[in-house]
């Protein structure tokens, strides 16, 4: 079933996305998340990540990139770190030097990272597309 879902809407060239190396428990959560991810995000269809992995997903061009099972960002220890909430999921913001913005879930058993291209510099709407899948598959940590 994963192959059918994965192959149905990829129309563009693959996007290079290095998969993280999570623990076995986190990888299990990420596989469950991967099965629940939407086919489109902010009007962008899903594309192929290279290498293909249950730990990564890509939408649109320029790409919205999701990686699951990333290490806890050091920035999370900074009490001045900025965060946003999207449909019940909290995300820590890390601006990137090229106007992209990286968001990482907080208070979850596996860290999910979403990088938004510069065109979303002032818009976190795409994060809402992931909320249902994250809440369903990646439990809150205590």
C-alpha atoms as an extended CHARMM CRD file, in Angstrom:
* protein
*
       142  EXT
         1         1  UNK       CA              0.0000000000        0.0000000000        0.0000000000  PROA      1               0.0000000000
         2         2  UNK       CA              2.8440000000        2.3990000000        0.7340000000  PROA      2               0.0000000000
         3         3  UNK       CA              4.2470000000        1.9900000000       -2.7600000000  PROA      3               0.0000000000
         4         4  UNK       CA              0.9060000000        2.7250000000       -4.3790000000  PROA      4               0.0000000000
         5         5  UNK       CA              0.4050000000        5.8440000000       -2.2730000000  PROA      5               0.0000000000
         6         6  UNK       CA              3.9750000000        6.9380000000       -2.7580000000  PROA      6               0.0000000000
         7         7  UNK       CA              3.9060000000        6.5750000000       -6.5230000000  PROA      7               0.0000000000
         8         8  UNK       CA              0.5760000000        8.1290000000       -7.3720000000  PROA      8               0.0000000000
         9         9  UNK       CA              1.3550000000       11.8360000000       -7.3760000000  PROA      9               0.0000000000
        10        10  UNK       CA              5.0880000000       12.2680000000       -7.8840000000  PROA      10              0.0000000000
        11        11  UNK       CA              5.5000000000       14.2050000000      -11.1030000000  PROA      11              0.0000000000
        12        12  UNK       CA              8.6780000000       16.2240000000      -10.6340000000  PROA      12              0.0000000000
        13        13  UNK       CA             12.3270000000       15.3020000000      -10.3290000000  PROA      13              0.0000000000
        14        14  UNK       CA             13.4120000000       13.9250000000       -6.9760000000  PROA      14              0.0000000000
        15        15  UNK       CA             14.5700000000       16.2910000000       -4.2300000000  PROA      15              0.0000000000
        16        16  UNK       CA             17.7120000000       15.3610000000       -2.2700000000  PROA      16              0.0000000000
        17        17  UNK       CA             16.7580000000       15.0300000000        1.3960000000  PROA      17              0.0000000000
        18        18  UNK       CA             19.1410000000       13.2830000000        3.7820000000  PROA      18              0.0000000000
        19        19  UNK       CA             17.1860000000       10.9920000000        6.0980000000  PROA      19              0.0000000000
        20        20  UNK       CA             17.9630000000       11.2770000000        9.8010000000  PROA      20              0.0000000000
        21        21  UNK       CA             19.1300000000        8.3060000000       11.8910000000  PROA      21              0.0000000000
        22        22  UNK       CA             16.5790000000        7.9680000000       14.7150000000  PROA      22              0.0000000000
        23        23  UNK       CA             16.3500000000        5.2800000000       17.3650000000  PROA      23              0.0000000000
        24        24  UNK       CA             14.2910000000        2.1800000000       16.5180000000  PROA      24              0.0000000000
        25        25  UNK       CA             11.3800000000        3.4970000000       18.5970000000  PROA      25              0.0000000000
        26        26  UNK       CA             11.4340000000        6.8890000000       16.8800000000  PROA      26              0.0000000000
        27        27  UNK       CA             11.7320000000        5.2270000000       13.4570000000  PROA      27              0.0000000000
        28        28  UNK       CA              8.5570000000        3.2750000000       14.2130000000  PROA      28              0.0000000000
        29        29  UNK       CA              6.7140000000        6.4940000000       15.0210000000  PROA      29              0.0000000000
        30        30  UNK       CA              8.0770000000        8.0680000000       11.8390000000  PROA      30              0.0000000000
        31        31  UNK       CA              6.8900000000        5.1550000000        9.6940000000  PROA      31              0.0000000000
        32        32  UNK       CA              3.4080000000        5.5860000000       11.1730000000  PROA      32              0.0000000000
        33        33  UNK       CA              3.5710000000        9.3340000000       10.4860000000  PROA      33              0.0000000000
        34        34  UNK       CA              4.6950000000        8.7280000000        6.8990000000  PROA      34              0.0000000000
        35        35  UNK       CA              1.5610000000        6.6490000000        6.2370000000  PROA      35              0.0000000000
        36        36  UNK       CA             -0.6490000000        9.5200000000        7.4800000000  PROA      36              0.0000000000
        37        37  UNK       CA              0.9980000000       12.4350000000        5.6540000000  PROA      37              0.0000000000
        38        38  UNK       CA             -1.1790000000       14.3920000000        3.2240000000  PROA      38              0.0000000000
        39        39  UNK       CA             -0.8130000000       14.0910000000       -0.5510000000  PROA      39              0.0000000000
        40        40  UNK       CA             -0.8800000000       17.8820000000       -0.8680000000  PROA      40              0.0000000000
        41        41  UNK       CA              0.2830000000       20.7180000000        1.3700000000  PROA      41              0.0000000000
        42        42  UNK       CA             -0.6770000000       24.3560000000        0.7580000000  PROA      42              0.0000000000
        43        43  UNK       CA             -1.7990000000       23.4090000000       -2.7510000000  PROA      43              0.0000000000
        44        44  UNK       CA              1.4630000000       21.6030000000       -3.5610000000  PROA      44              0.0000000000
        45        45  UNK       CA              1.5060000000       17.9470000000       -4.5750000000  PROA      45              0.0000000000
        46        46  UNK       CA              3.7930000000       15.4140000000       -3.0180000000  PROA      46              0.0000000000
        47        47  UNK       CA              7.1200000000       14.7920000000       -4.7690000000  PROA      47              0.0000000000
        48        48  UNK       CA              9.8290000000       12.1700000000       -4.5420000000  PROA      48              0.0000000000
        49        49  UNK       CA             12.5630000000       12.4950000000       -1.9290000000  PROA      49              0.0000000000
        50        50  UNK       CA             15.9400000000       11.0180000000       -2.8190000000  PROA      50              0.0000000000
        51        51  UNK       CA             16.7800000000        8.6510000000       -1.2980000000  PROA      51              0.0000000000
        52        52  UNK       CA             13.2340000000        7.4120000000       -0.7480000000  PROA      52              0.0000000000
        53        53  UNK       CA             12.6340000000        6.9350000000        2.9690000000  PROA      53              0.0000000000
        54        54  UNK       CA              9.7930000000        6.6670000000        5.4680000000  PROA      54              0.0000000000
        55        55  UNK       CA             11.6760000000        9.3650000000        7.4030000000  PROA      55              0.0000000000
        56        56  UNK       CA             11.3190000000       12.0840000000        4.7430000000  PROA      56              0.0000000000
        57        57  UNK       CA              8.6760000000       13.6610000000        2.5110000000  PROA      57              0.0000000000
        58        58  UNK       CA              8.5800000000       16.5680000000        0.0410000000  PROA      58              0.0000000000
        59        59  UNK       CA              5.8850000000       18.7810000000       -1.4850000000  PROA      59              0.0000000000
        60        60  UNK       CA              6.0410000000       21.4830000000       -4.1720000000  PROA      60              0.0000000000
        61        61  UNK       CA              8.8040000000       23.4530000000       -5.8680000000  PROA      61              0.0000000000
        62        62  UNK       CA             10.5460000000       25.0970000000       -4.1210000000  PROA      62              0.0000000000
        63        63  UNK       CA             10.1500000000       22.2000000000       -1.7500000000  PROA      63              0.0000000000
        64        64  UNK       CA              8.4270000000       21.9730000000        1.5870000000  PROA      64              0.0000000000
        65        65  UNK       CA             10.5570000000       19.2860000000        3.2590000000  PROA      65              0.0000000000
        66        66  UNK       CA              9.6270000000       17.0720000000        6.2080000000  PROA      66              0.0000000000
        67        67  UNK       CA             12.1150000000       14.8970000000        8.1050000000  PROA      67              0.0000000000
        68        68  UNK       CA             11.0550000000       12.7340000000       11.0340000000  PROA      68              0.0000000000
        69        69  UNK       CA             13.3500000000       11.4260000000       13.7460000000  PROA      69              0.0000000000
        70        70  UNK       CA             15.7930000000       14.3180000000       13.6940000000  PROA      70              0.0000000000
        71        71  UNK       CA             17.9450000000       14.9790000000       16.7700000000  PROA      71              0.0000000000
        72        72  UNK       CA             16.6770000000       17.4580000000       19.3490000000  PROA      72              0.0000000000
        73        73  UNK       CA             17.8170000000       20.8900000000       18.1570000000  PROA      73              0.0000000000
        74        74  UNK       CA             20.2270000000       22.6680000000       20.5150000000  PROA      74              0.0000000000
        75        75  UNK       CA             18.0950000000       25.7970000000       20.1070000000  PROA      75              0.0000000000
        76        76  UNK       CA             15.3450000000       24.1070000000       22.1620000000  PROA      76              0.0000000000
        77        77  UNK       CA             17.4260000000       24.7800000000       25.2780000000  PROA      77              0.0000000000
        78        78  UNK       CA             17.3200000000       28.5240000000       24.5760000000  PROA      78              0.0000000000
        79        79  UNK       CA             14.5400000000       30.1410000000       26.6420000000  PROA      79              0.0000000000
        80        80  UNK       CA             14.3640000000       32.8770000000       23.9770000000  PROA      80              0.0000000000
        81        81  UNK       CA             13.6140000000       30.4100000000       21.1670000000  PROA      81              0.0000000000
        82        82  UNK       CA             10.5540000000       31.3590000000       19.1660000000  PROA      82              0.0000000000
        83        83  UNK       CA              7.6960000000       28.9350000000       18.6870000000  PROA      83              0.0000000000
        84        84  UNK       CA              4.3470000000       28.7500000000       16.9450000000  PROA      84              0.0000000000
        85        85  UNK       CA              1.2950000000       26.5660000000       17.3750000000  PROA      85              0.0000000000
        86        86  UNK       CA             -0.5590000000       25.1220000000       14.3770000000  PROA      86              0.0000000000
        87        87  UNK       CA             -3.7790000000       23.2070000000       15.0300000000  PROA      87              0.0000000000
        88        88  UNK       CA             -2.6340000000       21.9010000000       18.3970000000  PROA      88              0.0000000000
        89        89  UNK       CA              0.9760000000       21.0750000000       17.4930000000  PROA      89              0.0000000000
        90        90  UNK       CA              3.8100000000       23.2470000000       18.8350000000  PROA      90              0.0000000000
        91        91  UNK       CA              6.7840000000       23.9940000000       16.5620000000  PROA      91              0.0000000000
        92        92  UNK       CA             10.0540000000       25.7280000000       17.4040000000  PROA      92              0.0000000000
        93        93  UNK       CA             11.2300000000       28.1610000000       14.7200000000  PROA      93              0.0000000000
        94        94  UNK       CA             14.8030000000       28.3420000000       13.4180000000  PROA      94              0.0000000000
        95        95  UNK       CA             15.2610000000       30.8980000000       10.6180000000  PROA      95              0.0000000000
        96        96  UNK       CA             17.7830000000       29.7810000000        8.0080000000  PROA      96              0.0000000000
        97        97  UNK       CA             20.2780000000       32.1600000000        6.3980000000  PROA      97              0.0000000000
        98        98  UNK       CA             18.6070000000       31.9850000000        2.9750000000  PROA      98              0.0000000000
        99        99  UNK       CA             15.1200000000       33.1010000000        4.1370000000  PROA      99              0.0000000000
       100       100  UNK       CA             13.9120000000       29.5270000000        4.5710000000  PROA      100             0.0000000000
       101       101  UNK       CA             12.4700000000       28.6560000000        7.9590000000  PROA      101             0.0000000000
       102       102  UNK       CA             12.8800000000       25.3540000000        9.7810000000  PROA      102             0.0000000000
       103       103  UNK       CA             10.2980000000       24.2570000000       12.3350000000  PROA      103             0.0000000000
       104       104  UNK       CA             10.6940000000       21.3240000000       14.7310000000  PROA      104             0.0000000000
       105       105  UNK       CA              7.9400000000       19.8380000000       16.8640000000  PROA      105             0.0000000000
       106       106  UNK       CA              8.2870000000       20.2260000000       20.6010000000  PROA      106             0.0000000000
       107       107  UNK       CA              7.0980000000       17.9360000000       23.4100000000  PROA      107             0.0000000000
       108       108  UNK       CA              6.7750000000       14.8500000000       21.1520000000  PROA      108             0.0000000000
       109       109  UNK       CA              8.3130000000       11.3520000000       21.3880000000  PROA      109             0.0000000000
       110       110  UNK       CA             10.0460000000       11.9330000000       18.0320000000  PROA      110             0.0000000000
       111       111  UNK       CA             11.1290000000       15.2660000000       16.5830000000  PROA      111             0.0000000000
       112       112  UNK       CA              9.5160000000       16.1880000000       13.2750000000  PROA      112             0.0000000000
       113       113  UNK       CA             11.2530000000       18.8980000000       11.2620000000  PROA      113             0.0000000000
       114       114  UNK       CA              9.6070000000       20.8930000000        8.4610000000  PROA      114             0.0000000000
       115       115  UNK       CA             11.5830000000       23.3290000000        6.3230000000  PROA      115             0.0000000000
       116       116  UNK       CA              9.5250000000       25.9260000000        4.4830000000  PROA      116             0.0000000000
       117       117  UNK       CA             10.8990000000       27.7720000000        1.4400000000  PROA      117             0.0000000000
       118       118  UNK       CA             11.3380000000       31.5500000000        1.4510000000  PROA      118             0.0000000000
       119       119  UNK       CA              7.9130000000       32.0930000000       -0.1320000000  PROA      119             0.0000000000
       120       120  UNK       CA              6.4530000000       31.1620000000        3.2850000000  PROA      120             0.0000000000
       121       121  UNK       CA              8.6790000000       33.6060000000        5.1790000000  PROA      121             0.0000000000
       122       122  UNK       CA              5.6470000000       35.1270000000        6.9100000000  PROA      122             0.0000000000
       123       123  UNK       CA              3.2000000000       32.2390000000        6.6960000000  PROA      123             0.0000000000
       124       124  UNK       CA              3.0520000000       29.1170000000        8.8430000000  PROA      124             0.0000000000
       125       125  UNK       CA             -0.1480000000       27.8370000000        7.2160000000  PROA      125             0.0000000000
       126       126  UNK       CA              1.5840000000       24.7640000000        5.7120000000  PROA      126             0.0000000000
       127       127  UNK       CA              2.3280000000       23.5050000000        9.2430000000  PROA      127             0.0000000000
       128       128  UNK       CA             -1.4000000000       23.0150000000        9.8520000000  PROA      128             0.0000000000
       129       129  UNK       CA             -1.4330000000       20.3540000000        7.1110000000  PROA      129             0.0000000000
       130       130  UNK       CA              0.7980000000       18.1600000000        9.2880000000  PROA      130             0.0000000000
       131       131  UNK       CA             -1.0210000000       18.6350000000       12.5970000000  PROA      131             0.0000000000
       132       132  UNK       CA             -3.5180000000       15.7930000000       12.2860000000  PROA      132             0.0000000000
       133       133  UNK       CA             -0.8930000000       13.2460000000       11.2310000000  PROA      133             0.0000000000
       134       134  UNK       CA              1.5370000000       14.3350000000       13.9670000000  PROA      134             0.0000000000
       135       135  UNK       CA             -1.1180000000       14.2350000000       16.6950000000  PROA      135             0.0000000000
       136       136  UNK       CA             -2.3140000000       10.7960000000       15.5270000000  PROA      136             0.0000000000
       137       137  UNK       CA              1.1050000000        9.1080000000       15.2820000000  PROA      137             0.0000000000
       138       138  UNK       CA              3.7120000000       10.9170000000       17.4140000000  PROA      138             0.0000000000
       139       139  UNK       CA              2.6030000000       11.0220000000       21.0640000000  PROA      139             0.0000000000
       140       140  UNK       CA              3.3100000000       13.9480000000       23.3320000000  PROA      140             0.0000000000
       141       141  UNK       CA              6.2650000000       13.4010000000       25.6450000000  PROA      141             0.0000000000
       142       142  UNK       CA              5.9280000000       13.8990000000       29.3570000000  PROA      142             0.0000000000
